[in-house]
Amino acid sequence: MNLTAHGAHLSQNSTSNQSTAPKRAGKIVWFACAALVITAGVIRYFQFPTFWLDEAFVAESLRDPTPQHIFAPLWHGQYFPRLYLTIIVGLRELLGYKTWVLRLLPFACFIAATILWARLLSRRAGRSLALSVLGGTLLLGSTFWLDQSIQLKQYTLDVLLSLIPFVIGDEFFSEALAGRRRKTQLVLLAIPCLFSYVYPISTLARVIGWYLYRGRREGWKVNPNGVATFAVALIVGLIGIWLTDHRSNFVTRAAYLSYWSSSTLGPRFEQGIGSGFRLLADFIWGWHHGRLQPLMILAVAPLQILGVCRVWRAWYARKSSDNGWGSRTVGSIALLAGTILASAVVAYPIAAGRLVLFAQIHTQILAIEGALVVAGLAKTRKPVLILLYAAICIVIGYSVHRYVDFVRSVPPENIRPMLTLINREIADTVLVHPCSGAQVECLPDGLPVDHISYENKFGTPQPGIKAWVLWTNLSDQYCRDWLAEARKKAISWQVVYEGTGAGLALAQF
């Protein structure tokens, strides 16, 4: 009898160990992928690259900041949440005007957001090792996110704040909006509206997702006091960011809309229905790029479609989500739909990239939802499992390729490698390309010469000058034309350095 009991105990322990092994392996996968993403950001941060063009436009506002300047239209029509910029100004006053100081807070937001990103995806993947690998490598291959890891822009903060409502469980919203508790926390949930232009989309999408999910299962009745508290807090937050930001931003709104017209739904649908739908496809699948893009879309698009179907069927059948996931995926769909609506109504740009980084994780959540469908079918149809593993292998291959490419790449438009090459004994003048003025002017220590000439875009160097010619950002045609004209006028032209979007030449005119 004792031997039988002992054998049963051993069998139970063996089953328990088998069930916990994938969970432990899954945790290792999530830790490794998040650590790799953060490590790539750390490497880029400690390379101390100089500011690229968009960053330089913001950095110019931080040279000698004043409240009158910060809370007015920013230089070059930049949009940057002013209270967030004020915090960066505080760091600049405390630690000095240095590139690492100005990037410190955006980089800290990148680290915190990456941890929340991994945590949220891991919650959806649950104990499945296969789904953990899928979600972890989707994060690893998010190179648009890596590109923004150290940038002096608001996008890492946007992602961090937009993840917070989705990290919070359904119990909070049920108690606050349907019950009589957590009113103070509701007010706190609205405060980030003061710091982010896109946070209202995220928090409203989470609440709408919770309401649709709960209403179908438990009824649509809510507590009017809780809803009123939340609504008033949101309105106060929106009024606050209007006073600090939007009323100044509207001064340059026409230029902003013109610049981003190819990324907004209105102008694209005016070009034709096909153009509009291509933009929508780019919003969902444009996160994958490079030569493996078609394979990657082939792998994830069917999973995302299955994911939407799974969420719809569960909602319609009043089924509760597993693993305490709750209404989060309903909120993800609401967020994606809300962002598209924002593009149609207020012309918010939605082409995959830095402006909609807060939405990328929700396309990944839908892919995991679809993988759950395939994993369920595989229990009775084993060949289906091959399709799931094939999709996961494609995601692994794509993500590792993109990650390695990022780590091996040099920072774009980086002036720093040129500084040690400029020898004032050979030439004590630097001709700064007209498209590079902002990036040179925001250098903390300037250029190592006595004479700097900021050529305007309509002129080229005058005869009789021996100088270093420094250029960055040749994306516009007139920038390329100026450099070509300068090279044509030169008696001699020796390229000393040429990097990604940057170069230095020694020229005699």
C-alpha positions as CSV (number, residue, x, y, z in Angstrom):
1,M,0.0,0.0,0.0
2,N,2.8,2.4,0.9
3,L,4.6,1.5,-2.4
4,T,1.5,2.2,-4.4
5,A,1.0,5.5,-2.7
6,H,4.7,6.3,-3.2
7,G,4.4,5.4,-6.9
8,A,1.4,7.6,-7.3
9,H,3.2,10.5,-5.6
10,L,6.2,10.1,-7.9
11,S,3.8,10.0,-10.9
12,Q,2.1,13.2,-9.8
13,N,5.4,14.9,-9.3
14,S,6.6,13.8,-12.8
15,T,3.4,15.2,-14.4
16,S,3.8,18.4,-12.4
17,N,7.4,18.8,-13.5
18,Q,6.4,18.1,-17.1
19,S,3.7,20.8,-17.0
20,T,6.0,23.4,-15.4
21,A,9.0,22.7,-17.7
22,P,7.5,24.6,-20.7
23,K,6.5,27.5,-18.4
24,R,10.1,27.8,-17.1
25,A,11.5,27.5,-20.7
26,G,9.0,30.2,-21.8
27,K,10.2,32.5,-19.0
28,I,13.8,32.0,-20.2
29,V,12.7,32.9,-23.8
30,W,11.0,36.1,-22.7
31,F,13.9,37.1,-20.5
32,A,16.4,36.4,-23.3
33,C,14.4,38.3,-25.9
34,A,13.8,41.4,-23.7
35,A,17.4,41.4,-22.6
36,L,18.6,41.3,-26.2
37,V,16.4,44.2,-27.2
38,I,17.6,46.2,-24.2
39,T,21.2,45.3,-24.8
40,A,20.9,46.6,-28.4
41,G,19.6,49.9,-27.1
42,V,22.4,50.1,-24.4
43,I,25.0,49.5,-27.1
44,R,23.6,52.2,-29.3
45,Y,23.3,54.6,-26.3
46,F,26.9,54.2,-25.3
47,Q,28.1,54.7,-28.8
48,F,27.1,58.4,-28.1
49,P,26.1,59.1,-31.7
50,T,25.3,62.7,-32.5
51,F,21.7,63.8,-33.1
52,W,20.1,62.9,-36.4
53,L,18.0,65.6,-38.1
54,D,14.7,65.3,-36.2
55,E,16.5,65.0,-32.9
56,A,18.6,68.1,-33.8
57,F,15.5,70.1,-34.4
58,V,14.4,69.3,-30.8
59,A,17.9,69.7,-29.4
60,E,18.1,73.3,-30.8
61,S,15.1,74.2,-28.5
62,L,17.2,72.9,-25.5
63,R,20.3,75.0,-26.2
64,D,19.1,77.9,-24.1
65,P,15.6,77.0,-23.1
66,T,13.1,79.4,-21.6
67,P,9.4,78.8,-20.6
68,Q,8.4,81.3,-23.3
69,H,10.2,79.3,-25.9
70,I,9.2,75.8,-24.7
71,F,5.5,76.6,-24.5
72,A,5.4,78.3,-27.9
73,P,5.6,76.8,-31.4
74,L,8.9,74.8,-31.5
75,W,11.6,75.4,-34.0
76,H,11.1,73.8,-37.4
77,G,7.4,73.0,-36.6
78,Q,8.3,70.1,-34.3
79,Y,5.6,68.4,-32.2
80,F,6.9,67.4,-28.8
81,P,4.8,67.2,-25.6
82,R,5.8,70.3,-23.6
83,L,5.6,68.9,-20.1
84,Y,7.8,66.0,-21.1
85,L,10.2,68.5,-22.7
86,T,10.2,70.5,-19.5
87,I,11.4,67.4,-17.6
88,I,14.2,67.0,-20.1
89,V,15.0,70.7,-19.7
90,G,15.3,70.0,-16.0
91,L,17.9,67.2,-16.6
92,R,19.7,69.5,-19.0
93,E,19.9,72.2,-16.4
94,L,21.1,69.8,-13.7
95,L,23.6,67.7,-15.8
96,G,24.5,70.1,-18.6
97,Y,23.9,70.2,-22.3
98,K,25.2,66.8,-23.5
99,T,23.8,64.3,-25.9
100,W,23.7,61.5,-23.3
101,V,21.8,63.8,-20.9
102,L,19.2,64.8,-23.5
103,R,18.6,61.2,-24.5
104,L,18.6,59.8,-20.9
105,L,14.9,60.0,-20.3
106,P,13.8,58.7,-23.7
107,F,16.2,55.8,-23.2
108,A,14.9,55.1,-19.7
109,C,11.4,55.0,-21.2
110,F,12.6,52.5,-23.9
111,I,13.9,50.1,-21.2
112,A,10.8,50.3,-19.1
113,A,8.5,50.0,-22.1
114,T,10.4,47.0,-23.4
115,I,9.9,45.2,-20.1
116,L,6.2,46.0,-20.1
117,W,6.0,44.9,-23.8
118,A,7.5,41.5,-23.0
119,R,5.4,41.1,-19.9
120,L,2.2,41.8,-21.8
121,L,3.0,39.4,-24.7
122,S,4.1,36.7,-22.2
123,R,0.7,37.0,-20.5
124,R,-1.1,36.3,-23.8
125,A,1.3,33.4,-24.7
126,G,0.6,31.8,-21.3
127,R,2.5,28.6,-20.5
128,S,3.0,27.5,-24.2
129,L,6.7,27.4,-25.1
130,A,5.9,27.6,-28.8
131,L,3.8,30.8,-28.3
132,S,6.5,32.2,-26.1
133,V,9.0,31.8,-28.8
134,L,6.6,33.4,-31.3
135,G,5.9,36.4,-29.1
136,G,9.5,36.8,-28.0
137,T,10.9,36.8,-31.5
138,L,8.2,39.2,-32.7
139,L,9.5,41.6,-30.0
140,L,13.1,40.9,-31.0
141,G,12.4,41.7,-34.6
142,S,10.7,45.1,-33.8
143,T,13.4,47.2,-35.4
144,F,11.3,50.3,-35.7
145,W,11.2,50.1,-31.9
146,L,15.0,49.6,-31.7
147,D,15.5,52.6,-34.1
148,Q,13.8,54.8,-31.5
149,S,15.6,53.3,-28.5
150,I,17.8,56.4,-27.8
151,Q,16.2,59.1,-29.9
152,L,15.4,62.5,-28.4
153,K,11.8,62.2,-29.4
154,Q,8.5,61.4,-27.5
155,Y,7.9,58.0,-29.1
156,T,9.4,55.8,-26.4
157,L,7.3,57.7,-23.8
158,D,4.2,57.2,-26.0
159,V,4.8,53.4,-26.0
160,L,5.5,53.2,-22.3
161,L,2.4,55.2,-21.3
162,S,0.1,53.4,-23.9
163,L,1.1,50.0,-22.4
164,I,0.0,50.9,-18.9
165,P,-3.8,50.6,-19.4
166,F,-3.3,47.1,-21.0
167,V,-1.0,45.9,-18.2
168,I,-3.9,46.7,-15.8
169,G,-6.3,43.8,-15.4
170,D,-10.1,43.8,-15.9
171,E,-10.7,43.7,-12.1
172,F,-9.6,47.3,-11.8
173,F,-12.0,48.6,-14.5
174,S,-14.8,46.5,-13.1
175,E,-14.3,47.9,-9.6
176,A,-13.8,51.5,-10.8
177,L,-16.3,51.8,-13.5
178,A,-19.0,49.3,-12.5
179,G,-18.4,49.3,-8.8
180,R,-17.8,51.9,-6.2
181,R,-14.0,51.7,-5.6
182,R,-10.7,53.0,-7.0
183,K,-11.9,56.5,-8.0
184,T,-8.5,58.0,-7.1
185,Q,-6.8,55.4,-9.3
186,L,-9.1,56.4,-12.2
187,V,-8.0,60.0,-11.9
188,L,-4.3,58.8,-11.9
189,L,-5.0,56.8,-15.0
190,A,-6.0,60.0,-16.9
191,I,-2.9,62.0,-15.8
192,P,-0.7,60.7,-18.7
193,C,-3.0,62.6,-21.1
194,L,-0.9,65.6,-20.1
195,F,2.3,64.0,-21.5
196,S,1.3,62.2,-24.6
197,Y,-0.7,63.0,-27.7
198,V,-1.7,59.3,-28.3
199,Y,-2.3,58.1,-24.8
200,P,-6.0,59.0,-25.0
201,I,-6.4,56.6,-27.9
202,S,-4.8,53.8,-25.8
203,T,-6.7,54.4,-22.6
204,L,-10.1,54.8,-24.3
205,A,-9.5,51.7,-26.4
206,R,-8.8,49.7,-23.2
207,V,-11.9,51.0,-21.5
208,I,-14.1,50.3,-24.6
209,G,-12.6,46.8,-24.9
210,W,-13.4,46.1,-21.3
211,Y,-17.0,47.5,-21.6
212,L,-17.7,45.4,-24.7
213,Y,-16.3,42.3,-23.1
214,R,-18.0,42.7,-19.8
215,G,-21.3,43.9,-21.2
216,R,-21.7,40.8,-23.3
217,R,-21.1,38.5,-20.4
218,E,-22.3,40.4,-17.3
219,G,-24.6,43.2,-18.5
220,W,-24.1,46.7,-19.7
221,K,-24.8,48.6,-16.5
222,V,-22.0,50.7,-15.1
223,N,-21.7,53.1,-12.1
224,P,-22.5,56.6,-13.3
225,N,-20.2,58.1,-10.7
226,G,-17.2,56.1,-11.8
227,V,-17.8,56.9,-15.5
228,A,-18.3,60.6,-14.6
229,T,-15.1,60.7,-12.6
230,F,-13.1,59.1,-15.4
231,A,-14.7,61.3,-18.1
232,V,-14.0,64.5,-16.1
233,A,-10.4,63.4,-15.5
234,L,-9.9,62.7,-19.2
235,I,-11.4,66.0,-20.2
236,V,-9.2,67.9,-17.7
237,G,-6.1,66.1,-19.1
238,L,-7.1,66.9,-22.7
239,I,-7.7,70.6,-21.8
240,G,-4.3,70.6,-20.1
241,I,-2.4,69.3,-23.2
242,W,-4.4,71.7,-25.4
243,L,-3.2,74.6,-23.3
244,T,0.4,73.4,-23.2
245,D,0.7,72.0,-26.7
246,H,-2.0,71.8,-29.2
247,R,-2.9,75.5,-29.4
248,S,0.8,76.2,-30.3
249,N,1.0,73.2,-32.6
250,F,-1.9,74.4,-34.6
251,V,0.2,77.3,-35.8
252,T,2.2,74.9,-37.9
253,R,-0.6,72.3,-38.5
254,A,-0.8,73.1,-42.3
255,A,2.9,72.3,-42.8
256,Y,2.6,69.2,-40.6
257,L,-0.4,67.8,-42.6
258,S,1.4,68.5,-45.9
259,Y,4.5,66.7,-44.7
260,W,2.5,63.6,-43.5
261,S,-0.1,63.6,-46.3
262,S,1.1,60.3,-47.7
263,S,0.5,58.7,-44.4
264,T,-3.0,59.8,-43.7
265,L,-6.2,58.2,-44.9
266,G,-8.0,61.2,-46.3
267,P,-5.4,62.2,-48.9
268,R,-4.6,58.6,-49.8
269,F,-8.3,57.7,-50.5
270,E,-8.5,60.9,-52.6
271,Q,-5.8,59.3,-54.7
272,G,-7.9,56.2,-55.1
273,I,-9.4,53.4,-53.1
274,G,-6.4,51.2,-53.8
275,S,-4.0,53.8,-52.4
276,G,-6.1,54.1,-49.2
277,F,-6.2,50.3,-48.6
278,R,-2.5,50.1,-49.2
279,L,-2.0,52.5,-46.4
280,L,-4.2,50.4,-44.1
281,A,-2.2,47.3,-45.1
282,D,1.0,49.2,-44.3
283,F,-0.4,50.1,-40.8
284,I,-1.0,46.4,-40.0
285,W,1.9,44.8,-41.9
286,G,4.4,47.5,-42.7
287,W,6.3,46.7,-39.5
288,H,8.1,44.0,-41.4
289,H,10.6,45.2,-44.0
290,G,13.6,44.0,-45.8
291,R,14.0,41.2,-48.3
292,L,12.2,38.7,-45.9
293,Q,9.1,40.9,-45.7
294,P,6.9,38.8,-48.0
295,L,7.6,35.6,-46.1
296,M,7.0,37.4,-42.8
297,I,3.7,38.8,-43.9
298,L,2.8,35.3,-45.2
299,A,3.5,33.9,-41.7
300,V,1.8,36.5,-39.5
301,A,-1.1,37.8,-41.6
302,P,-3.2,34.5,-41.5
303,L,-2.5,34.3,-37.7
304,Q,-3.8,37.8,-37.2
305,I,-6.9,37.1,-39.2
306,L,-7.5,34.0,-37.2
307,G,-6.9,36.0,-34.1
308,V,-9.6,38.5,-34.9
309,C,-12.0,35.6,-35.7
310,R,-11.2,34.0,-32.4
311,V,-11.9,37.1,-30.4
312,W,-15.1,37.7,-32.3
313,R,-16.4,34.1,-31.7
314,A,-15.4,34.2,-28.0
315,W,-17.2,37.6,-27.6
316,Y,-20.3,36.5,-29.5
317,A,-20.5,33.2,-27.5
318,R,-19.9,35.0,-24.2
319,K,-16.8,32.9,-23.5
320,S,-14.4,34.1,-20.9
321,S,-10.7,34.5,-21.8
322,D,-8.1,32.1,-20.5
323,N,-5.3,32.8,-18.1
324,G,-6.9,35.9,-16.7
325,W,-6.3,37.7,-20.0
326,G,-9.7,39.2,-20.0
327,S,-10.7,41.9,-22.4
328,R,-7.2,43.0,-23.5
329,T,-7.4,41.7,-27.0
330,V,-10.8,43.3,-27.5
331,G,-9.1,46.5,-26.4
332,S,-6.2,45.8,-28.9
333,I,-8.7,45.7,-31.8
334,A,-10.4,48.8,-30.5
335,L,-7.0,50.6,-30.4
336,L,-6.2,49.6,-34.0
337,A,-9.6,50.7,-35.1
338,G,-9.4,53.9,-33.1
339,T,-6.0,54.8,-34.6
340,I,-7.5,54.3,-38.1
341,L,-10.4,56.5,-37.1
342,A,-8.0,59.2,-35.8
343,S,-6.3,59.2,-39.2
344,A,-9.7,59.6,-41.0
345,V,-11.0,62.3,-38.6
346,V,-8.0,64.4,-37.4
347,A,-5.5,63.3,-40.1
348,Y,-3.2,61.4,-37.8
349,P,-0.4,59.6,-39.8
350,I,-0.7,55.8,-39.6
351,A,2.0,54.5,-41.9
352,A,4.0,51.9,-39.9
353,G,6.8,53.8,-38.2
354,R,7.6,56.0,-35.2
355,L,4.3,57.8,-35.0
356,V,2.3,54.6,-34.5
357,L,4.8,52.6,-32.5
358,F,2.3,52.3,-29.7
359,A,0.1,50.2,-32.0
360,Q,2.7,47.6,-33.1
361,I,2.3,45.4,-30.0
362,H,-1.4,45.0,-30.7
363,T,-0.7,43.5,-34.1
364,Q,1.6,41.0,-32.3
365,I,-1.1,40.2,-29.8
366,L,-3.5,39.3,-32.6
367,A,-0.8,37.0,-34.1
368,I,-0.6,35.2,-30.8
369,E,-4.4,34.9,-30.6
370,G,-4.3,33.3,-34.1
371,A,-1.5,30.9,-33.0
372,L,-3.8,29.9,-30.1
373,V,-6.4,28.8,-32.7
374,V,-3.9,26.8,-34.7
375,A,-2.5,25.2,-31.5
376,G,-6.1,24.2,-30.6
377,L,-6.7,22.6,-34.0
378,A,-3.4,20.8,-33.8
379,K,-4.6,18.7,-30.8
380,T,-6.9,16.8,-33.2
381,R,-5.2,17.6,-36.5
382,K,-1.5,17.0,-36.1
383,P,-0.5,18.2,-39.6
384,V,-1.8,21.7,-38.6
385,L,1.0,21.8,-36.0
386,I,3.5,21.7,-38.9
387,L,2.0,25.0,-40.2
388,L,2.3,26.6,-36.8
389,Y,5.9,25.6,-36.4
390,A,6.7,26.7,-40.0
391,A,5.2,30.2,-39.2
392,I,7.3,30.4,-36.0
393,C,10.5,29.4,-37.9
394,I,9.9,32.2,-40.4
395,V,9.4,34.7,-37.6
396,I,12.5,33.5,-35.9
397,G,14.6,33.8,-39.1
398,Y,13.2,37.2,-39.9
399,S,13.6,38.6,-36.4
400,V,17.2,37.3,-35.9
401,H,18.1,38.7,-39.3
402,R,16.7,42.2,-38.5
403,Y,18.1,42.2,-35.0
404,V,21.6,41.3,-36.2
405,D,21.4,43.9,-38.9
406,F,20.5,46.6,-36.4
407,V,23.3,45.6,-34.0
408,R,25.9,45.6,-36.8
409,S,24.7,48.9,-38.4
410,V,26.2,52.3,-37.6
411,P,24.0,55.1,-36.3
412,P,22.7,57.2,-39.2
413,E,23.8,60.7,-39.8
414,N,26.4,60.5,-37.1
415,I,28.9,63.3,-37.1
416,R,31.1,62.0,-34.2
417,P,33.5,59.8,-36.3
418,M,34.3,62.9,-38.4
419,L,35.4,65.1,-35.5
420,T,38.7,63.4,-35.0
421,L,39.4,63.5,-38.7
422,I,39.1,67.2,-39.0
423,N,42.7,68.5,-38.7
424,R,42.8,72.3,-38.4
425,E,46.5,72.4,-39.5
426,I,45.4,71.1,-42.9
427,A,42.4,73.4,-43.1
428,D,40.8,75.6,-40.5
429,T,37.5,76.0,-42.1
430,V,34.5,73.7,-42.3
431,L,31.8,74.2,-44.9
432,V,28.6,72.8,-43.4
433,H,26.1,71.5,-45.9
434,P,22.9,73.5,-45.8
435,C,20.9,70.4,-44.9
436,S,23.2,69.7,-42.0
437,G,23.1,73.1,-40.1
438,A,20.8,72.0,-37.3
439,Q,22.9,68.9,-36.6
440,V,26.1,70.8,-36.4
441,E,24.7,73.7,-34.4
442,C,23.4,71.3,-31.7
443,L,26.8,69.7,-31.1
444,P,27.7,70.2,-27.4
445,D,31.3,71.0,-28.2
446,G,31.0,72.3,-31.7
447,L,33.5,71.6,-34.5
448,P,37.3,71.6,-33.9
449,V,38.1,74.6,-36.2
450,D,38.0,78.4,-35.9
451,H,35.9,79.0,-39.0
452,I,32.6,77.5,-39.7
453,S,30.6,78.4,-42.8
454,Y,26.9,77.6,-42.8
455,E,26.2,77.6,-46.6
456,N,22.6,78.3,-47.5
457,K,20.8,76.0,-49.8
458,F,21.0,78.4,-52.7
459,G,24.7,78.9,-52.7
460,T,27.9,76.9,-53.1
461,P,31.5,77.5,-51.9
462,Q,33.3,80.5,-53.3
463,P,36.7,80.1,-55.2
464,G,39.9,80.3,-53.2
465,I,38.8,78.3,-50.2
466,K,40.4,75.2,-48.8
467,A,38.0,73.6,-46.4
468,W,36.5,70.5,-45.0
469,V,33.0,69.9,-46.4
470,L,30.7,68.2,-44.0
471,W,27.3,66.8,-45.0
472,T,24.5,64.7,-43.6
473,N,20.9,64.0,-44.6
474,L,20.8,63.8,-48.3
475,S,17.2,62.6,-48.5
476,D,15.9,65.7,-50.4
477,Q,16.8,66.4,-53.9
478,Y,18.1,70.0,-53.3
479,C,20.5,68.5,-50.7
480,R,21.9,66.1,-53.2
481,D,22.1,68.9,-55.9
482,W,24.0,71.2,-53.6
483,L,26.6,68.5,-52.8
484,A,26.9,67.7,-56.5
485,E,27.4,71.3,-57.4
486,A,30.0,71.8,-54.7
487,R,32.0,68.8,-55.9
488,K,31.8,70.1,-59.5
489,K,33.2,73.5,-58.4
490,A,36.1,72.0,-56.4
491,I,39.6,71.9,-57.9
492,S,40.3,68.9,-55.7
493,W,38.0,66.7,-53.7
494,Q,39.2,64.0,-51.3
495,V,36.5,62.0,-49.5
496,V,37.9,61.4,-45.9
497,Y,34.9,59.7,-44.4
498,E,31.6,58.3,-45.7
499,G,29.1,56.7,-43.4
500,T,25.3,56.1,-43.3
501,G,23.8,59.4,-44.3
502,A,26.9,61.4,-43.5
503,G,30.3,62.3,-45.0
504,L,33.4,64.5,-44.9
505,A,35.6,65.7,-47.7
506,L,38.7,67.9,-48.0
507,A,38.2,70.2,-50.9
508,Q,40.1,73.1,-52.6
509,F,37.9,75.5,-54.5
